[in-house]
Amino acid sequence: MFSGRLLRISHNALGKPHHRGMAVYSSELWDEIRGKLSMFPGGSVNLVKQESGIAVLTVNNPDRMNAFSGTMMLELQDRVSQLENWKEGKGLIVHGAGGTFCSGSDLNAVRAISNPQDGMKMCMFMQDTLTRLLRLPLISVALVEGRALGGGAELTTACDFRLMTPSSEIQFVHKHMGLVPGWGGAARLVRIVGSQGALKLLAAALKVDSALAERIGLSDGVVATGAGTALAEAEHWLGDFTRGPAPVIQAIKKVALSGRERPLEDALRKEKEVFGTVWGGSANLEALARKSKHK
Ligand SMILES: CCC(=O)SCCNC(=O)CCNC(=O)[C@H](O)C(C)(C)COP(=O)(O)OP(=O)(O)OC[C@H]1O[C@@H](n2cnc3c(N)ncnc32)[C@H](O)[C@@H]1OP(=O)(O)O
């Protein structure tokens, strides 16, 4: 059985663990995994970084309902690396091409790598990429049109927020495939809808429509359907959270993220560190000079 090496967590002077980088597993593992995934081509993952500071990531394999081929998994990792280095970035919208979100991993590839060793490699690779996606210093939203199935449902949980069109559905179909989520989707789902909610969605493989998703906190809102309409509405919605200078928006995401992921003392230390990057910064000094009132 393939045993992946977890990224070693170092300890500070107080003996408390602290996170090194944003990855989960050691990148030394990736050469072998990348070689395997490159054998399953098709589709693409496209990234457009806009002047507004909002980027749009498109899962593009419409002939297969935007299923993830091996090369798309590789491209997703590359796109996440690009976004990690985007200094002007503030927000990210993840959506699918052709009016549907994503139908999970490409079943043709899945059939070809159905042995446990290869499955484990793919699982680690996608866990790592989606964890890095969630940890981007950008406020991210998954825009779900059509269906988000299996790994597609897991991808929605790797964003800070989810928006759905009225007729769209999110479904963790893994049980019907004799599986559990392996791209980190179960761990993230528990943090979004609680352990009881996650257990229900996974164990019943429930089809979650936009109304139910909003009721249980899986979705943060409904946007209208139509060519280009949903994307424009999602950008408008995200604009409320990304208005302002990039260093401040990125700092907000970082403190929220550390509060979500770290034990309290560790999160407080991180918050202090991030606070130090904005205190006395240009946005802070300009606000002080304006003598802002918050009526
Ligand atoms: C990480 C674990 C995982 O993600 S396991 C994968 C979980 N996903 C699935 O099982 C999805 C299976 N697909 C479906 O249920 C249906 O195709 C859905 C997505 C509901 C769409 O249904 P419908 O609108 O009737 O279209 P269709 O079935 O004719 O599909 C159009 C073409 O797309 C293909 N497709 C769809 N999903 C995948 C997939 N995950 N991998 C590979 N191909 C997929 C269909 O086979 C179909 O192709 P074709 O036109 O028959 O050549």
The ligand as an SDF file (V2000), in Angstrom:
LIG
                    3D

 52 54  0  0  0  0  0  0  0  0999 V2000
  -13.8100   11.7730   -6.4470 C   0  0  0  0  0  0  0  0  0  0  0  0
  -14.8560   10.7380   -6.7280 C   0  0  0  0  0  0  0  0  0  0  0  0
  -15.6800   11.0080   -7.9500 C   0  0  0  0  0  0  0  0  0  0  0  0
  -15.7670   12.1080   -8.3780 O   0  0  0  0  0  0  0  0  0  0  0  0
  -16.4060    9.6610   -8.6860 S   0  0  0  0  0  0  0  0  0  0  0  0
  -17.2930   10.3760  -10.0260 C   0  0  0  0  0  0  0  0  0  0  0  0
  -18.6520   10.8110   -9.5970 C   0  0  0  0  0  0  0  0  0  0  0  0
  -19.4060   11.2840  -10.7170 N   0  0  0  0  0  0  0  0  0  0  0  0
  -20.2770   10.5440  -11.3910 C   0  0  0  0  0  0  0  0  0  0  0  0
  -20.4810    9.3870  -11.0960 O   0  0  0  0  0  0  0  0  0  0  0  0
  -21.0000   11.2350  -12.5180 C   0  0  0  0  0  0  0  0  0  0  0  0
  -21.6370   10.2390  -13.4700 C   0  0  0  0  0  0  0  0  0  0  0  0
  -22.4090   10.9680  -14.4510 N   0  0  0  0  0  0  0  0  0  0  0  0
  -23.7070   11.2160  -14.2950 C   0  0  0  0  0  0  0  0  0  0  0  0
  -24.3250   10.8990  -13.2940 O   0  0  0  0  0  0  0  0  0  0  0  0
  -24.3730   11.9380  -15.4250 C   0  0  0  0  0  0  0  0  0  0  0  0
  -23.5570   11.8690  -16.5620 O   0  0  0  0  0  0  0  0  0  0  0  0
  -24.6780   13.4330  -15.1080 C   0  0  0  0  0  0  0  0  0  0  0  0
  -23.4350   14.1950  -14.6440 C   0  0  0  0  0  0  0  0  0  0  0  0
  -25.7760   13.4950  -14.0270 C   0  0  0  0  0  0  0  0  0  0  0  0
  -25.1980   14.1340  -16.3730 C   0  0  0  0  0  0  0  0  0  0  0  0
  -26.2970   13.4100  -16.8830 O   0  0  0  0  0  0  0  0  0  0  0  0
  -26.9030   13.8090  -18.3220 P   0  0  0  0  0  0  0  0  0  0  0  0
  -27.2560   15.2630  -18.2740 O   0  0  0  0  0  0  0  0  0  0  0  0
  -27.9700   12.8440  -18.6160 O   0  0  0  0  0  0  0  0  0  0  0  0
  -25.7060   13.6880  -19.3260 O   0  0  0  0  0  0  0  0  0  0  0  0
  -24.9270   12.3590  -19.7570 P   0  0  0  0  0  0  0  0  0  0  0  0
  -24.9950   11.3240  -18.7050 O   0  0  0  0  0  0  0  0  0  0  0  0
  -25.3800   11.9710  -21.1210 O   0  0  0  0  0  0  0  0  0  0  0  0
  -23.4250   12.9380  -19.7900 O   0  0  0  0  0  0  0  0  0  0  0  0
  -22.9060   13.6180  -20.9230 C   0  0  0  0  0  0  0  0  0  0  0  0
  -21.5900   12.9630  -21.2340 C   0  0  0  0  0  0  0  0  0  0  0  0
  -20.7170   13.2640  -20.1270 O   0  0  0  0  0  0  0  0  0  0  0  0
  -20.1210   12.0380  -19.7040 C   0  0  0  0  0  0  0  0  0  0  0  0
  -19.8180   12.1240  -18.2710 N   0  0  0  0  0  0  0  0  0  0  0  0
  -20.5920   12.6330  -17.2980 C   0  0  0  0  0  0  0  0  0  0  0  0
  -19.9620   12.5520  -16.1260 N   0  0  0  0  0  0  0  0  0  0  0  0
  -18.7650   11.9740  -16.3680 C   0  0  0  0  0  0  0  0  0  0  0  0
  -17.6490   11.6070  -15.5570 C   0  0  0  0  0  0  0  0  0  0  0  0
  -17.6310   11.8410  -14.2160 N   0  0  0  0  0  0  0  0  0  0  0  0
  -16.5950   11.0460  -16.1460 N   0  0  0  0  0  0  0  0  0  0  0  0
  -16.5720   10.8100  -17.4810 C   0  0  0  0  0  0  0  0  0  0  0  0
  -17.5980   11.1340  -18.2980 N   0  0  0  0  0  0  0  0  0  0  0  0
  -18.6650   11.7000  -17.7430 C   0  0  0  0  0  0  0  0  0  0  0  0
  -21.1670   10.9830  -19.9900 C   0  0  0  0  0  0  0  0  0  0  0  0
  -20.5730    9.6930  -20.0430 O   0  0  0  0  0  0  0  0  0  0  0  0
  -21.6540   11.4570  -21.3340 C   0  0  0  0  0  0  0  0  0  0  0  0
  -20.7120   11.0840  -22.3030 O   0  0  0  0  0  0  0  0  0  0  0  0
  -21.2070   10.4370  -23.7280 P   0  0  0  0  0  0  0  0  0  0  0  0
  -22.0110   11.5260  -24.3630 O   0  0  0  0  0  0  0  0  0  0  0  0
  -22.0190    9.2370  -23.3780 O   0  0  0  0  0  0  0  0  0  0  0  0
  -19.9260   10.1260  -24.4340 O   0  0  0  0  0  0  0  0  0  0  0  0
  1  2  1  0
  2  3  1  0
  3  4  2  0
  3  5  1  0
  5  6  1  0
  6  7  1  0
  7  8  1  0
  8  9  1  0
  9 10  2  0
  9 11  1  0
 11 12  1  0
 12 13  1  0
 13 14  1  0
 14 15  2  0
 14 16  1  0
 16 17  1  0
 16 18  1  0
 18 19  1  0
 18 20  1  0
 18 21  1  0
 21 22  1  0
 22 23  1  0
 23 24  2  0
 23 25  1  0
 23 26  1  0
 26 27  1  0
 27 28  2  0
 27 29  1  0
 27 30  1  0
 30 31  1  0
 31 32  1  0
 32 33  1  0
 32 47  1  0
 33 34  1  0
 34 35  1  0
 34 45  1  0
 35 36  1  0
 35 44  1  0
 36 37  2  0
 37 38  1  0
 38 39  1  0
 38 44  2  0
 39 40  1  0
 39 41  2  0
 41 42  1  0
 42 43  2  0
 43 44  1  0
 45 46  1  0
 45 47  1  0
 47 48  1  0
 48 49  1  0
 49 50  2  0
 49 51  1  0
 49 52  1  0
M  END
$$$$
